[in-house]
Amino acid sequence: MPMDLPKPIADYVEANARLDLDGMLKPFRPDAVFIDNGKPFEGQVAIRRLIEEEVMPVKAIFTPDTVRNDGGDIILEGPAHGDFPGSPLRFTLVDGAIKTLETTI
């Protein structure tokens, strides 16, 4: 099902589907925070390390099938594929880039 996603989120999802590390990082602000199950990874260097160490080894691909707005945050839900439990993703955008991405179990 095609979804009307803001460009930085669509770019992230598309890059994730290809397991393209650089493409996944591109839509993040330099001061972005990726919160993975309550643990924050601040800045692109830390986010890159998280993706290299946690996403790529298990080939974690998220395929959203629903999108909703929650107080300005964009929530994507759908199946995740790979060797891990899936979870919704919560995005916060600032100035046309991802400021925060949060996963929770």
Helices and strands as residue ranges (DSSP letters): H 7-17, H 21-25, E 28-36, E 39-42, H 43-50, I 51-55, E 61-62, E 66-70, E 73-77, E 80-81, E 89-94, E 97-103
